[in-house]
Amino acid sequence: MTPNELLLATADGDHAAFLELCDRMDFSARLIIKGHVQEPYQVDTVIQSVQAEAWQTAGSFDPAETTANQWMLSLARRHASARARRLRRLPADRVVRSLRTTGPEPGARPVSDSLPDPAIVDELPGDGGREPVARQLRRLRASVAKLVA
């Protein structure tokens, strides 16, 4: 069956057609979603919401207006954009909690590693204003360590 036929069968309540359509569209939908949200659990959440809406609204699909691929991928794009907007509005403490439960991306450096070492800043030539910068860096390192601990 073609994707259009699968989506039309889904509109008629055919579970097998729906599962086949989801399998065929999974890779493309994930690529689109990963362009908006990078965390694997967020991608899975968006995929589930896309599939739920596809099942519920398959009857609105009109093959004269668009293809099943375009229809499904537009759902993925819309849901991914909405999820990315929600994530940007999250308070920082919820983002930190989220990172604690899911962990950092594989191979990611700890944030504190990207901060300059205060000892090096103390050794930099310049005016007498370098001590406050070093102190601020020490405080920042301590704050970051508390957040991710």
C-alpha positions as CSV (number, residue, x, y, z in Angstrom):
1,M,0.0,0.0,0.0
2,T,1.1,3.6,-0.6
3,P,1.3,6.1,2.2
4,N,-1.8,7.8,0.9
5,E,-3.7,4.5,1.0
6,L,-2.4,3.7,4.5
7,L,-3.5,7.1,5.8
8,L,-6.9,6.7,4.2
9,A,-7.2,3.2,5.8
10,T,-6.2,4.8,9.1
11,A,-9.1,7.2,8.8
12,D,-11.3,4.2,8.5
13,G,-9.9,2.8,11.8
14,D,-7.4,0.3,10.4
15,H,-4.8,-0.2,13.2
16,A,-2.5,-2.3,11.0
17,A,-2.4,0.4,8.3
18,F,-1.7,3.0,11.0
19,L,1.2,1.0,12.5
20,E,2.7,0.5,9.0
21,L,2.3,4.3,8.2
22,C,4.1,5.2,11.5
23,D,6.9,2.7,10.8
24,R,7.4,4.2,7.4
25,M,7.3,7.8,8.6
26,D,9.4,7.4,11.8
27,F,12.8,8.1,10.4
28,S,11.8,11.3,8.5
29,A,9.7,12.6,11.4
30,R,12.6,12.0,13.8
31,L,14.9,14.0,11.6
32,I,12.5,17.0,11.5
33,I,11.9,16.8,15.2
34,K,15.6,16.6,16.0
35,G,16.0,19.9,14.2
36,H,13.9,21.5,16.9
37,V,14.6,19.4,20.1
38,Q,17.7,17.4,20.6
39,E,17.1,15.4,23.7
40,P,16.1,11.8,22.8
41,Y,13.3,11.6,25.4
42,Q,11.8,14.9,24.0
43,V,12.0,13.5,20.5
44,D,10.1,10.4,21.6
45,T,7.5,12.5,23.4
46,V,6.9,14.6,20.2
47,I,6.7,11.4,18.1
48,Q,4.0,10.1,20.4
49,S,2.0,13.3,20.2
50,V,2.3,13.3,16.4
51,Q,1.1,9.7,16.2
52,A,-1.8,10.4,18.5
53,E,-2.9,13.4,16.5
54,A,-2.5,11.5,13.2
55,W,-4.7,8.7,14.5
56,Q,-7.4,11.1,15.7
57,T,-7.4,13.4,12.7
58,A,-6.7,11.0,9.8
59,G,-10.2,11.7,8.5
60,S,-9.2,15.2,7.7
61,F,-6.5,14.0,5.2
62,D,-7.4,14.9,1.6
63,P,-5.2,13.3,-1.0
64,A,-6.2,16.0,-3.5
65,E,-4.6,18.7,-1.4
66,T,-1.4,16.9,-0.2
67,T,0.4,13.6,0.2
68,A,0.4,11.5,3.3
69,N,4.1,12.1,3.7
70,Q,3.7,15.9,3.6
71,W,0.6,15.6,5.9
72,M,2.5,13.5,8.5
73,L,5.7,15.6,8.4
74,S,3.7,18.8,8.8
75,L,2.3,17.4,12.0
76,A,5.8,16.5,13.1
77,R,7.1,20.0,12.3
78,R,4.2,21.7,14.1
79,H,4.5,19.5,17.2
80,A,8.3,19.9,17.3
81,S,8.0,23.7,17.1
82,A,5.5,23.7,19.9
83,R,7.6,21.5,22.1
84,A,10.7,23.7,21.5
85,R,8.7,26.8,22.4
86,R,7.6,25.2,25.6
87,L,11.1,24.1,26.5
88,R,12.4,27.7,26.0
89,R,9.8,29.0,28.4
90,L,10.7,26.5,31.2
91,P,12.2,28.0,34.3
92,A,15.9,27.2,34.7
93,D,15.3,25.0,37.8
94,R,13.1,22.7,35.8
95,V,15.7,22.5,33.0
96,V,18.4,21.5,35.6
97,R,16.0,18.9,37.1
98,S,15.4,17.6,33.7
99,L,19.1,17.3,33.0
100,R,19.6,15.5,36.3
101,T,17.0,12.9,35.5
102,T,18.1,12.3,31.8
103,G,21.8,13.2,32.1
104,P,23.9,15.1,29.6
105,E,24.3,14.3,26.0
106,P,26.9,11.6,25.4
107,G,30.3,13.1,25.0
108,A,29.2,16.5,26.4
109,R,31.7,18.5,28.5
110,P,30.6,19.6,31.9
111,V,29.7,23.3,31.9
112,S,32.3,24.1,34.6
113,D,35.0,22.8,32.3
114,S,34.3,25.5,29.8
115,L,34.8,28.3,32.4
116,P,38.3,29.8,32.6
117,D,40.4,28.8,35.6
118,P,40.4,31.6,38.2
119,A,44.1,30.9,38.9
120,I,45.0,31.7,35.2
121,V,42.9,34.9,35.4
122,D,44.9,36.0,38.4
123,E,48.2,35.6,36.5
124,L,47.0,37.6,33.5
125,P,48.8,41.0,33.1
126,G,46.6,44.0,33.3
127,D,45.3,46.6,35.7
128,G,44.4,45.9,39.3
129,G,40.8,44.9,38.4
130,R,41.6,41.3,37.7
131,E,40.9,40.2,41.3
132,P,37.2,40.8,41.2
133,V,37.0,38.8,37.9
134,A,38.7,35.9,39.5
135,R,36.5,36.0,42.5
136,Q,33.4,36.1,40.3
137,L,34.7,33.1,38.3
138,R,35.2,31.2,41.6
139,R,31.6,32.0,42.6
140,L,30.3,31.0,39.2
141,R,32.2,27.7,39.3
142,A,30.7,27.0,42.7
143,S,27.2,27.8,41.5
144,V,27.5,25.6,38.5
145,A,28.8,22.8,40.6
146,K,25.8,23.1,43.0
147,L,23.4,23.1,40.1
148,V,24.7,20.0,38.4
149,A,25.5,18.1,41.6
